[in-house]
Amino acid sequence: MSEPPRAITLRALSGEPLADPAVRSMVVATVHAIGERQGVVVEGVETTPNRVTITIERTPIEALGFVAELRRITNAWYAGKFGGAPLWGTPAGEGEEWKQR
């Protein structure tokens, strides 16, 4: 059974990292590489200066896994290449107060 196409967006928490053509092309290439490696047909990739939207025919949880892998790979690449903060940013910790006790 084929799933309808799903669009899922990964957005930078600050700044416009995809305004840099080299960063944008690396992110788009990584989308296609993950698709090839996982046997997922990438229906479309759209970018703006602060986000990438991917359209794939997968269940919602599979689409989430796809974009999580994209985030992991591109964060590591960006931090290694440019040093410092990851490409997509680091969310503020939430619900972790119990670890402080």
C-alpha positions, 0 to 999 in steps of 0.5 A, a space after each residue: 500500500 502506497 502512502 500519500 506524499 507527505 511534506 515535512 519541514 526542518 527549520 533553523 531555530 535562528 538565522 538563515 543558514 540556507 541563504 549560503 548556496 554551499 550550505 543549501 546544496 549540501 542539505 539538498 544533496 543529503 536529502 537525496 543521499 538519505 533517500 537513496 540509502 533508505 530506498 525512499 523516493 524524494 518527491 520534492 525538496 524546497 528551500 528558503 533561507 531558514 528551512 527545507 521542506 521535503 516531500 516523500 511517500 511515507 507514513 508520518 512517523 517514517 517522514 519524521 525519522 527521515 527528517 531526524 536523520 537529515 538533522 543529525 547528519 547536517 548538524 554534524 557536518 555544519 558544526 565540523 565545517 564551521 565550528 560552533 553551533 549546529 546548523 539547525 540550532 539547539 532547542 532549549 531544554 524542556 521537561 528536564 528539571 527532574 534531572 536537576 534534583 
